[in-house]
Amino acid sequence: MKPYTILCPTDFSECSLNAIEYAAKLGEKYEAHLIIFHVPNKEDYNKLNLPNKPGEELQFSQNKLNNLVKTVREESLSKGLTSCEGLINEGKTIEAIMDCAAVNKVDLIVMGTEGVNEFKKNYIGTTTSKIVSRSAQDVFVIPRKVFFKMPRKLVYATDYLEEDKLAIQKVVDIAKFFDSEIDIVHVGVKLGVTDKALHQSMIEEITPFINYEKINFVLKAYQDDPGLGLESYLVSAKGDILFTLSMKKSWFDQLFTQNLSRKMSYFINKPLYVIKTL
């Protein structure tokens, strides 16, 4: 049986190293195979002030990758991670990541929001946002300056879709790993009778479907923008990870379809787990 497989692209920036830590910790829980993947990029190497001699960049990459794999193995194999390997493939970054994910039949992509050559202000990295848009696999986005800590509260943003039941089950699986609390939250501009009725109906349907006690159902109004409202809730409720389902008519689709990288920057201070498969 194929093990759960996690793909973690890295350009050796601080942000991508934080993503590796999250990938390894989650890999321990899933008893997963972890692939740390690097796509050589000359512009990134220039940012890192590397010697610009033929062959030196690739050797630098291989050495860095070998050290990362060695460290992960030493830290995580004894804690449940099944295996870890490093891969280097040349090509265009996004296409190379997508190809690697497809060839290795990965279940989850974990990556940072900023790399060496990404936007540094107001925008999540363009590479990451494009991966989120195009990926057939779930994508776990780790913001810059966010270091791994045991998640005590997971927040799932719902728009009352039937598919939420299956998506929430994924959240429950992760919550059980860490004994985390789950807040299932709907944020609306105005909360009328219909919203309240849908909310109560969701509670009645999901409660018997999900076998987990630490679940709270939250209905919030935010006049200006649901995205900002959700960000505000994450801060006030001390949520550690935001989960959202990405599919047609979902909350994620409505909020992020236009100008994805900018709107994802609402959540630049919290890890974002985008559920793509059910």
Backbone as a ProteinNet text record, in pm:
[ID]
protein_1_A
[PRIMARY]
MKPYTILCPTDFSECSLNAIEYAAKLGEKYEAHLIIFHVPNKEDYNKLNLPNKPGEELQFSQNKLNNLVKTVREESLSKGLTSCEGLINEGKTIEAIMDCAAVNKVDLIVMGTEGVNEFKKNYIGTTTSKIVSRSAQDVFVIPRKVFFKMPRKLVYATDYLEEDKLAIQKVVDIAKFFDSEIDIVHVGVKLGVTDKALHQSMIEEITPFINYEKINFVLKAYQDDPGLGLESYLVSAKGDILFTLSMKKSWFDQLFTQNLSRKMSYFINKPLYVIKTL
[TERTIARY]
84	0	87.9	55.6	134	118.5	230.8	219.6	167.4	109.1	71.1	197.8	189.7	309.2	294.7	394.3	395.8	509.3	478.7	578.8	603.8	730.7	765	871.4	831.1	928.9	1010.7	1137.2	1222.5	1317.2	1339.8	1445.3	1551.9	1547.2	1643.2	1626.8	1518.1	1488.7	1435.8	1435.1	1386.4	1242.8	1161.4	1020.8	1003.4	1079	1065.2	1117.7	1214.6	1264.8	1158.6	1081.9	970.6	866.9	844.4	748.5	795.5	925.8	978.7	950.5	963	935.6	789.4	698.9	556.7	532.7	595.6	578.3	627.1	740.6	796.3	707.5	659	573.8	443.1	384.7	261.5	291.4	408.6	449.8	466.2	510.4	522	385.5	284.4	150	87.2	111.2	54.5	138.3	253.3	348.9	378.1	415.5	422.6	562.1	566.7	690.4	699.1	811.2	829.8	931.7	892.5	982.4	1015.2	1144.1	1189.1	1242.2	1183.6	1203.1	1259.4	1361.5	1424.1	1431.6	1394.5	1408.8	1517.2	1632.1	1740.5	1692.4	1729.4	1688.3	1804.3	1859.8	1978.9	1952.1	1830.4	1798.3	1796.7	1744.3	1746.4	1889.7	1974.5	2114	2184.7	2152.3	2211.4	2169.2	2041.7	1992.3	2066.8	2108.1	2179.4	2329.3	2373.2	2514.4	2607.3	2568.1	2651.9	2754.6	2865	2961.1	2893.8	2921.2	2851.4	2939	2992.3	3074.5	2995.2	3016.7	2941.9	2951.2	2838.1	2833.9	2830.3	2877.3	2883.2	2744	2652.5	2518.3	2449.3	2463.2	2396.5	2456.7	2588.1	2653.1	2611.4	2598.4	2549.1	2408.9	2322.1	2184.8	2183.1	2264.2	2266.5	2314.5	2417.3	2468.7	2365.2	2299.2	2196.1	2080.6	2041.3	1930.2	1966	2087.6	2132.8	2132.1	2175	2177.2	2036.6	1945.1	1806.2	1745.4	1764.8	1712.2	1772	1901.6	1969.2	1908.9	1887.4	1832.1	1691.6	1607.9	1470.2	1468.9	1553.6	1559.6	1599.4	1698.6	1745.3	1636.8	1559.5	1458.7	1327.2	1287.9	1149.8	1128.9	1230.8	1208.8	1174.3	1230.9	1202.4	1067.3	1004	876.8	757.5	782.5	669.2	683	768.4	787.8	845.4	785.2	829.3	961.6	974.6	1096.4	1102.7	1222.4	1242.2	1347.4	1319.1	1415.8	1420.9	1532.1	1547.6	1554.9	1484.6	1485.5	1517.4	1594.8	1623.1	1584.3	1500.1	1463.4	1473.3	1538.5	1547.5	1422	1393.9	1276.1	1211	1094.8	1018.3	957.9	967.6	938.1	799.5	696	559.2	533.3	575.2	553.5	630.6	752.3	833.2	768.4	712.6	644.9	520.4	443.2	322	356.2	460.9	503.8	548.5	626.5	674.5	557.8	458.6	340.9	264.1	252.3	177.6	252.9	381.8	462	467.2	479.8	493	360.2	251.3	115.5	105.6	147.8	150.2	9.3	-7.8	-137.2	-147.3	-32.7	-31.4	95	79.1	193.2	202.6	319.9	343	448.6	416.9	515	498.5	606.2	606.4	542.1	501.6	438.7	538.7	660.6	762.8	886.8	949.7	1078.2	1181.9	1297.4	1404.6	1363.1	1283.9	1253.3	1105	1036.1	894	869.1	745.7	707.7	721.3	764.2	790.6	686.8	592.4	499.1	358.5	263.9	120.3	74.4	163.9	124.2	187	106.2	163.3	244.2	347.5	433.1	355.1	391.3	318.6	329.7	444.3	458.2	358.5	349.4	259.4	114.7	73.3	-66.1	-101.4	-7.4	-33.8	-41.3	41.7	33.6	-102.9	-148.3	-280	-388.1	-379.2	-479.7	-479.4	-360.9	-349.7	-341.4	-308.3	-283.8	-410.1	-392.7	-501.8	-497.7	-389.5	-371.4	-399.3	-425.4	-435.8	-304.3	-313.8	-194.9	-196.6	-87	-71.9	29.3	-16.1	65.6	116.6	247.8	309.9	366.5	315	362	504.2	563.3	695.5	689.1	791.8	804.7	709	642.7	558.3	631.9	668.3	743.3	648.8	683.8	593.1	566.7	440	401	280.5	259.4	147.9	17.3	-62.9	-186.3	-292.8	-337.3	-440.1	-579.7	-589.6	-721	-711.6	-795.9	-807.2	-938.4	-934.7	-1053.7	-1089.4	-1213.6	-1261.9	-1365.1	-1340.1	-1432.8	-1535.1	-1661.2	-1766.7	-1861.4	-1914.5	-2021	-2141.7	-2154.9	-2271.8	-2289	-2180.4	-2189.2	-2203.9	-2266.5	-2280.3	-2141.9	-2046.9	-1911.6	-1835.8	-1885.2	-1819.2	-1806.8	-1903.5	-1899.4	-1770.1	-1736.2	-1615.3	-1490	-1495.7	-1380.4	-1352	-1456.7	-1439.8	-1383.4	-1415.9	-1359.3	-1207.3	-1156.1	-1010.1	-952.9	-1024.3	-979.4	-979.7	-1082.7	-1092.4	-974.9	-938.1	-825.5	-698.3	-674.2	-555.6	-571.7	-692.8	-717.2	-689.2	-724.2	-700.8	-551.6	-471.3	-326.1	-273	-327.2	-272.6	-367.4	-480.4	-582.4	-627.4	-650.3	-684.1	-835.1	-870.1	-1008.5	-1036.3	-1162.9	-1201.3	-1314	-1296.2	-1404.6	-1450.7	-1578.8	-1637.3	-1709.3	-1657.8	-1699.1	-1759.3	-1870.7	-1926	-1926.4	-1865.7	-1863	-1945.9	-2047.2	-2132.5	-2129.6	-2170.6	-2177.6	-2295.4	-2408.9	-2526.8	-2582.7	-2623.7	-2675.5	-2826.8	-2895.5	-3040.3	-3096.3	-3226.1	-3294.2	-3240.5	-3210.1	-3159.4	-3025.5	-2935.1	-2803.7	-2817.3	-2900.4	-2917.8	-2979.7	-3073.1	-3136.2	-3035.3	-2954.5	-2851.4	-2749.6	-2715	-2617.6	-2669.7	-2794.4	-2852.8	-2865.6	-2900.9	-2912.6	-2778.1	-2670.7	-2536.5	-2497.4	-2526.4	-2494.2	-2563.7	-2690.8	-2769	-2719.5	-2671.9	-2625.6	-2484.1	-2397.1	-2255.7	-2227.4	-2297.7	-2269.5	-2271.9	-2374.8	-2372.2	-2277	-2241.9	-2155.6	-2009.8	-1971.1	-1832.3	-1816.7	-1728.8	-1705.6	-1590.5	-1621	-1518.7	-1588.7	-1543	-1613.6	-1571.7	-1447.7	-1397.1	-1428.3	-1557.6	-1600.6	-1694.1	-1668.2	-1754.9	-1808.2	-1933.4	-1993.8	-2012.1	-1958.9	-1955.4	-2015.5	-2102.9	-2164.4	-2126.5	-2059.2	-2008.5	-2051.3	-2078.9	-2108.6	-1992.3	-1957.7	-1851.7	-1892.7	-1917.5	-1983.1	-1900.8	-1770.4	-1689.8	-1650.2	-1595	-1535.6	-1526	-1585.3	-1578	-1435.1	-1344.1	-1205.6	-1141.8	-1163.8	-1111.1	-1179.7	-1308.1	-1380.7	-1325.1	-1290.1	-1232.6	-1094.1	-1016.6	-884.6	-898	-994.6	-1019.6	-1058	-1140.1	-1180.7	-1061.8	-976.5	-858.1	-772.7	-757.7	-675.7	-744	-871.4	-941.9	-961.6	-983	-1005.6	-875.4	-763.2	-632.3	-625.6	-679.1	-671.1	-529.6	-487.2	-349.9	-338.8	-442.3	-441.7	-581.6	-588.3	-715.4	-729.9	-844.4	-876	-990.8	-981	-1091.3	-1098.1	-1218.6	-1241.5	-1233.1	-1159	-1146.1	-1221.1	-1338.9	-1416.8	-1522.2	-1588.3	-1685.4	-1791.9	-1820.1	-1920.8	-1877.3	-1753.4	-1707	-1666.5	-1650.6	-1607.2	-1473.9	-1381.2	-1248.9	-1261.1	-1343.4	-1359.2	-1415.3	-1514.9	-1576.6	-1481.4	-1405.2	-1316.2	-1189	-1133.1	-998.1	-990.3	-1102.7	-1095.7	-1029.8	-1067.2	-1008.9	-887.1	-775.8	-652.3	-612	-588.4	-562.8	-447.7	-333.7	-217.3	-240.2	-314.2	-338.7	-435.5	-542.6	-642.3	-591.5	-504.1	-445.3	-359.8	-316.1	-231.9	-309.7	-443	-519.8	-466	-425	-390	-239.5	-163.2	-18.5	44.4	-29.7	27.2	-20.1	-102.2	-153.2	-135.7	-97	-92.7	-231.7	-235	-360.5	-358.8	-456.1	-465.5	-583.6	-552	-654.6	-688.9	-810.5	-855	-902.7	-835.2	-866.2	-932.1	-910.5	-966.2	-1046.9	-1152.9	-1239.1	-1243.2
-120	0	125.5	219.4	341.8	426.5	471	555.7	694.4	759.2	899.8	975.8	1057.7	1123.9	1275.2	1340.7	1486.5	1542	1642.6	1710.7	1849.1	1881.1	2011.7	2078.4	2168.8	2241.7	2336.4	2354.1	2446	2520.1	2647.4	2722.7	2763.2	2699.2	2719.6	2854.8	2925.7	3049.2	3013.1	3110.9	3087.5	3036.4	3095.5	3056.9	2911.9	2869.9	2732.4	2633.2	2675.7	2588.2	2569.9	2675.7	2662	2563.2	2566.9	2473.9	2329.7	2306.9	2171.8	2120.6	2207.8	2165.8	2124.2	2203.4	2167.2	2035.2	2019.3	1897.4	1775.6	1789.1	1677.3	1641.9	1742.9	1717.7	1651.6	1697.7	1634.6	1495.5	1480.9	1350.5	1247.5	1291.8	1201	1143.6	1228.8	1186.2	1094.1	1124.1	1043.1	918.7	906.6	800.5	806.6	924.3	955.5	942.3	945.1	960.4	1107.4	1171.2	1313.7	1333.2	1412.2	1449.3	1597.7	1627.5	1767	1795.2	1894.2	1911.3	2050.5	2052.1	2179.8	2194	2313.8	2347.9	2454.7	2423.5	2522.3	2647.4	2762.8	2890.7	2989.1	3032.7	3117.8	3250.8	3304	3431.2	3416.1	3302.9	3277.2	3266	3197.5	3180.7	3315.4	3406.8	3539.3	3612.6	3593.4	3656.4	3603.6	3478.6	3416.5	3444	3522.9	3561.9	3440.7	3346	3228.6	3254.4	3182.4	3192.8	3155.5	3231.1	3210.5	3134.6	3023.1	2941.2	2818.9	2773	2658.9	2537.8	2483.2	2362.3	2386.6	2504	2529.8	2545.5	2608.4	2628.3	2493.9	2403.5	2274.4	2193.1	2200.4	2128.8	2186.9	2320	2386.3	2334.3	2328	2280.4	2138	2052.9	1913.2	1899.1	1974	1968.4	2017.3	2129.6	2183.8	2084.5	2025.2	1931	1806.7	1756.4	1638.6	1667.1	1786.9	1822.6	1834	1889.4	1899.7	1761.3	1672.9	1536.6	1465.3	1481.2	1418.4	1467.5	1598.2	1656.1	1605	1602.1	1554.1	1407.6	1327.9	1186.2	1169.1	1245.5	1234.6	1277.6	1378.6	1433.3	1355.9	1304.9	1259.4	1110.5	1038.1	896.2	818.4	856.3	786.2	825.9	929.3	979.1	945.7	865.9	822	843.7	939	958.6	832	785.3	659.5	674.8	782.9	803	946.9	987.3	1122.3	1115.7	1178.4	1185.1	1326	1358.5	1486.7	1468.6	1554.4	1547.9	1685.3	1687.3	1809.5	1788.2	1877.1	1872.5	2012.6	2026.4	2156.4	2181	2308.7	2345.6	2468.9	2504.1	2614.7	2571.3	2657.1	2618.4	2558	2627.9	2580.9	2449.8	2443.7	2321.1	2204	2229.8	2122.9	2070.7	2160.3	2117.1	2036.1	2083.5	2010.8	1872	1865.3	1736.3	1641.1	1693.3	1609.7	1555.8	1642.3	1600.8	1490.2	1503.8	1405.2	1272	1278.2	1156.1	1076.2	1145.2	1077.5	1056.3	1097	1077.9	1127.1	1252	1305.4	1336.1	1333.7	1361.9	1505.5	1568	1702.1	1775	1903.3	1990.5	2091	2100.4	2197.6	2295	2424.1	2520.8	2655.8	2734.2	2865.7	2969.9	3080.8	3188.5	3282.2	3278.3	3362.7	3281.2	3308.4	3248.4	3357.3	3320.1	3417	3524.7	3487.2	3578.4	3613.5	3619.3	3649.7	3792.6	3837.4	3968.5	3968.1	4079.7	4086.3	4169.1	4232.3	4320.6	4304	4275.5	4270.7	4152.9	4080.3	3970.9	3839.3	3736.8	3603.5	3575.7	3494.4	3466	3418.6	3467.9	3433.7	3285.5	3225.5	3081.5	3003	3035.7	2964	2980.4	3102.4	3123.8	3049.2	3039.9	2965.6	2814.6	2766.4	2624.5	2595.4	2684.9	2666.3	2662.3	2749.2	2754.5	2629	2577.2	2470.6	2330	2318.6	2186.8	2101.8	1972.7	1876.4	1821.3	1849.8	1799.5	1911.3	1872.5	1970.2	2046.9	2175.2	2259.5	2325	2310.5	2367.3	2480.2	2603.7	2721.6	2774.9	2784.4	2829	2969.6	3067.8	3205.2	3226.3	3332.4	3373.8	3411	3377	3407.5	3328.2	3226.5	3139	3007.6	2981.4	2861	2757.8	2631.7	2526.4	2532.8	2517.9	2496.6	2403.6	2333.4	2240.7	2318.5	2287.2	2362.5	2327.8	2427.5	2406.2	2434.5	2520.1	2548.2	2553.6	2475.2	2475.4	2544.9	2628.4	2702	2661.7	2614.7	2577.2	2679.9	2743.4	2843	2773.1	2785	2715.3	2811.2	2767.9	2841.3	2750	2652.1	2563.1	2477.4	2422.9	2329.3	2187.3	2102.2	1961.6	1897.3	1940.3	1883.4	1918.8	2017.1	2053.9	1934.9	1845	1729.1	1649.5	1622.1	1544.1	1626.5	1756.1	1842.6	1851.5	1866.4	1877.5	1748.5	1635.3	1509.3	1509.8	1573.3	1587.5	1672.4	1778.2	1864.7	1787	1706.5	1625.4	1528.6	1467.6	1373.3	1441.5	1564.4	1637.4	1681.7	1724	1766.6	1653.3	1531.5	1416.5	1392.1	1421.5	1405.1	1489.4	1611	1708.4	1737.3	1666.1	1690.3	1836.1	1887.2	2028.5	2051.4	2172.3	2218.3	2263.7	2252.7	2296.7	2398.6	2512.7	2609.3	2604.6	2573	2576.8	2711	2797.4	2938	2979	3048.5	3115.1	3264.9	3340	3485.3	3544.2	3622.9	3687.6	3837.5	3908	4054.4	4096	4032.8	4053.9	3917.5	3901	3772.4	3781.7	3725.5	3726.5	3594.6	3579.1	3456.7	3335.6	3353.3	3241.6	3193	3285.6	3247	3167.7	3215.2	3148.3	3010.3	2998.1	2868.8	2770.7	2819.5	2733.8	2690.7	2781.4	2751.4	2641.8	2655.5	2554.7	2420.8	2425.2	2301.7	2231.9	2310.6	2253.5	2185.5	2249.9	2191.5	2056.5	2051.3	1928.2	1817.1	1853.9	1752.7	1704.7	1797.5	1763.1	1694.1	1734.8	1680.6	1528.1	1460.2	1313.2	1251.8	1329	1277.7	1275.4	1372.1	1385.9	1330.2	1234.8	1173	1243.5	1363.5	1441.3	1540.4	1547.3	1628.5	1775.1	1803.4	1940.4	2026.9	2043	2122.5	2233	2355.1	2469.8	2523.5	2565.6	2623.5	2773	2854.5	2999	3070	3165.4	3248	3393	3456.9	3592	3685.3	3810.3	3912.7	4010.9	4050.6	4149.9	4236.1	4362.3	4446.2	4470.8	4485	4530	4419	4311.3	4209.6	4078.4	3969.7	3841.8	3794.3	3823.2	3782.7	3851.5	3982.1	4055.7	4012.7	3980	3931.6	3801.1	3712.2	3584.3	3603	3692.7	3721.8	3774.5	3863.1	3917.8	3807.9	3713.8	3604.2	3515.3	3487.5	3404.9	3464.1	3595.2	3662.5	3657.5	3695.7	3703.6	3566.1	3463.5	3328.4	3250.6	3311.9	3248.2	3118	3124.7	3008.9	2988.6	2863.2	2832.3	2801	2740.6	2706.8	2732.2	2795	2813.5	2706.7	2639.3	2539.7	2591.8	2568.2	2604.7	2506.9	2484.6	2395.6	2476.9	2428.4	2497	2419.2	2468.7	2410.1	2511.9	2487	2582.6	2612.8	2739.6	2790	2780.7	2738.7	2731.7	2871.5	2884.5	3011.7	3054.9	2962.4	2992	3043.2	2975.8	3012.5	3154.4	3185.7	3318.3	3428.4	3402.4	3505.5	3520.5	3408	3410.5	3403.2	3385.6	3369.7	3490.4	3611.1	3731.6	3775	3789.7	3838.8	3750.6	3625.4	3524.8	3563.1	3603.1	3626.4	3741.9	3843.6	3956	3916.9	3848.5	3814.8	3709.8	3621.2	3525.3	3595.7	3718.5	3790.6	3835.9	3825.1	3846.6	3757.7	3636.8	3535.7	3510.4	3617.5	3605.3	3563.8	3579.7	3545.5	3410.9	3338.8	3209	3106	2983.5	2878.1	2857	2834.5	2814.7	2678.3	2594.1	2459.5	2458.2	2447	2449.4	2306.9	2265	2129.7	2124.8	2042.7	2032.7	1899.2	1796.9	1665.3	1615	1541.1	1486.8	1334.9
0	0	0	-88.3	-99.8	27	84.2	204	168.1	265.1	249.3	210.9	107	53.2	57	112.6	123.7	39	-40.3	-121.8	-63.3	-39.1	17.8	-70	-159.8	-240.6	-153.5	-187.7	-112.3	-204.5	-173.1	-241.1	-140.2	-22.2	87.2	157.2	128.6	200.6	339.6	429.7	565	564.6	479.9	476.1	432.9	331.6	284.4	388	469	575.4	684.1	712.3	806.9	754.4	624.6	563.6	578.6	566.8	583.8	725	823.1	960.7	977	920.4	925	851.4	734.8	656.1	733.2	799.8	876.3	995.5	1066.7	1183.5	1143.3	1034.2	985.8	932	868.3	817.6	926.7	1045.1	1159.2	1196	1193.6	1233.3	1129.6	1002.7	894.6	864	929.7	895.6	745.4	702	559.9	501.8	368.6	292.9	255.6	287.6	261	149.3	50.5	-59	-46	-27	-26.9	-167.3	-232.9	-376.7	-407.1	-492	-528.7	-680.3	-727.3	-869.2	-881.3	-941.5	-953.6	-1025.9	-971.3	-1028.6	-1014.4	-1127.3	-1123.9	-1054.5	-1071.8	-1007.5	-855.6	-807.4	-663.3	-613.2	-688.9	-648	-637.4	-730.9	-725.2	-598.8	-559.2	-436.3	-314.1	-321.7	-210.7	-216	-316.3	-329.7	-343.5	-427	-448	-558.7	-556.2	-667	-797.4	-899.6	-1026.4	-1126	-1083.1	-1170.8	-1215.2	-1337.7	-1389.2	-1295.4	-1262.8	-1181.3	-1031.6	-987.9	-844.1	-782.8	-858.3	-805	-780.6	-879	-866.1	-752.1	-736.2	-626.7	-492	-487.2	-366	-331.6	-432.5	-412	-360	-421.1	-380.7	-236.8	-199.9	-63	38.2	4.7	93	108.9	-2	0.8	81.9	61.7	138.1	288.3	324.8	467.1	525.2	446.1	492.2	512.8	416.1	426.1	547.6	567.5	680.6	813	822.3	945.3	971.6	868.5	884.2	926.6	863.9	901.5	1048	1089.6	1228.4	1327.5	1289.7	1380.4	1378.4	1262.3	1246.5	1221.8	1173.2	1144.3	1271.2	1382	1507.9	1566.9	1507.4	1561.6	1473.6	1368.7	1287.6	1139	1097	953.2	891.7	783.7	722.2	649.2	571	492.3	443.4	401	347.4	238	126.1	16.7	-40	-103.1	-169.4	-319.4	-393.4	-539.5	-595.7	-704	-778.1	-923.4	-975	-1116.1	-1174	-1286.3	-1352.3	-1434.2	-1458.4	-1536.2	-1477.9	-1529.5	-1475.4	-1341.6	-1243	-1104.5	-1088	-1132.5	-1109.1	-1182.1	-1308.1	-1385.7	-1324.7	-1277.1	-1216.9	-1089.5	-1010	-886.5	-920.1	-1015.9	-1056.6	-1111.5	-1193.6	-1249.9	-1139.8	-1043.7	-933.5	-851.5	-827.6	-751.4	-824.2	-955.4	-1033.8	-1042.3	-1074.2	-1090.3	-960.6	-848.4	-719.5	-647.7	-714.2	-660.7	-516	-496.1	-360.8	-313	-182.1	-119.8	-70.8	-44.9	12.2	-30.4	-66.4	-94	20.1	81	188.4	139.8	140.5	92	159	156.5	217.6	127.9	188.9	112.8	48.1	90.8	30.4	2.7	-108.2	-137.1	-152.4	-198.9	-217.9	-317.7	-416.5	-526.4	-532.2	-415.7	-413.7	-367.8	-387.8	-335.6	-184.1	-128.6	14.3	90.6	20.2	89.9	34.8	123.6	94.2	8.6	-47.2	-134.9	-90.9	-94.7	-80.2	-206	-196.7	-311.6	-432.9	-548.9	-670.4	-703	-677.1	-701.9	-616.9	-490.1	-400.7	-442.4	-473.8	-512.1	-640.2	-733.5	-856.7	-830.5	-737.8	-700.7	-638.7	-550.3	-489	-596.1	-694.9	-801.1	-886.7	-918	-1016.6	-959	-833.7	-775.6	-769.4	-794.8	-775.1	-633.4	-560.7	-424.8	-323.7	-200.4	-92.8	-83.4	-47.8	-33.6	104	176.2	309.9	298.8	318.1	296.4	430.7	443.9	568.8	548.8	622.2	604.3	653.9	604.1	649.3	797.2	868.9	1011.8	1099.8	1044	1126.1	1147.3	1270.3	1303.9	1364.8	1350	1394.5	1544.7	1578.7	1717.4	1716.3	1823.5	1831.2	1815.1	1713.7	1693.3	1797.1	1869.7	1971.8	1920	1818	1760	1608	1541.5	1396.6	1360.5	1257.5	1215.4	1073.2	1055.1	921.1	876.6	762.1	707.5	618.9	654.2	581.2	511.6	398.7	330.2	310	399.5	405.6	279.8	230.3	118.1	170.4	91.7	129.4	145.2	61.2	65.2	192.7	267.2	392.2	487	481.8	572.9	553.8	428.2	399.6	427.4	395.4	421.3	570.4	649	794	851.6	790.5	838.1	824.2	718.5	703.9	817.1	850.6	959.6	1091.4	1110.7	1232.8	1242.8	1131	1131.7	1182.5	1136.1	1180.8	1325.4	1362.1	1500.5	1598.6	1560.3	1647.8	1670.2	1568.4	1584.2	1700	1711.1	1806.8	1922.5	1927	2030	2025.5	1904.4	1884.9	1890.8	1925.2	1918.2	1775.1	1730.2	1595.7	1605.5	1539.9	1523.2	1378.3	1357	1223.3	1212.1	1124	1124.1	989.9	996.7	878.6	904.4	812.1	823.5	710.5	745.9	647.4	663	555.9	563.3	650.8	628	711.9	749.1	870.3	915.8	929.3	830.4	833.2	880.5	863.2	905.4	830.7	701.7	620.3	671.4	702.6	755	884.2	971.7	1100.7	1083.9	990.3	964.3	904.5	808.9	748.4	852.5	940.7	1044.6	1138.2	1179.4	1268.3	1197.8	1070.1	992	979.8	958.6	948.5	1079.7	1190.1	1321	1337.3	1301.9	1318.3	1227	1105.9	1010.7	1041.3	1079.1	1096.1	1229.3	1333.6	1466.5	1471.3	1418.8	1422.1	1319.3	1216.3	1109.5	1153.6	1237.2	1280.9	1421.6	1435.8	1566.8	1638.1	1688.5	1758.1	1849.4	1972.2	2071.3	2072.5	2035.9	2050.9	1929.4	1899.9	1785.7	1832.8	1785	1811.8	1679.5	1677.5	1558.1	1581.2	1488.6	1509	1388.1	1414.7	1310.7	1338.6	1240.5	1261.9	1148.3	1184.2	1084.3	1077.6	954.3	936.1	816.9	839.8	740.7	615	629.5	515.9	419.3	471.3	384.8	461.9	410.8	482	507.3	413.1	431.2	550.2	560.4	674.5	803.6	791.8	908.9	960.1	867.4	907.1	967.2	907.6	963.4	1106.5	1127.1	1260.1	1357.9	1310.5	1397.8	1434.7	1336.9	1362.9	1473.9	1470	1571.1	1707.4	1711.9	1840.3	1903.6	1820.6	1872.5	1892.8	1855.3	1866.1	1786.6	1666	1577.1	1527	1514.8	1473.2	1324.5	1266.8	1124.2	1068.6	951.7	881.7	774.3	772.9	670.9	584.7	455.2	367.5	250.3	203.2	89.8	-38	-136	-264.2	-371	-403.9	-513.2	-554.4	-665.4	-716.8	-612.6	-593.3	-500.1	-353.8	-329.2	-190.7	-144.1	-12.4	45.2	-15.5	-28	-83.2	-226.4	-306.4	-447	-459.3	-378.9	-385.9	-342.3	-237.8	-184.2	-265.3	-312.5	-368.3	-520.6	-589.3	-733.9	-800	-757	-813.8	-731.5	-800	-737.5	-619.3	-649.9	-546.7	-454.6	-512.1	-425.6	-329.4	-373.1	-282.6	-172.2	-206.5	-105.6	-8.2	-54.5	38	142.4	110.6	204.8	328.6	326	448	560.3	521.1	620.1	624.6	601.4	591.5	724.6	834.7	965.3	1018.2	942.6	986.3	874.5	908.8	807.6	747.4	617.5	544.8	477.7	512.4	455.9	358.5	229.4	125.2	84.2	110.5	80.1	-64	-144.6	-287.2	-324.1	-241.2	-270.1	-151.3	-182.5	-76.3	-85.4
[MASK]
++++++++++++++++++++++++++++++++++++++++++++++++++++++++++++++++++++++++++++++++++++++++++++++++++++++++++++++++++++++++++++++++++++++++++++++++++++++++++++++++++++++++++++++++++++++++++++++++++++++++++++++++++++++++++++++++++++++++++++++++++++++++++++++++++++++++++++++++++++++

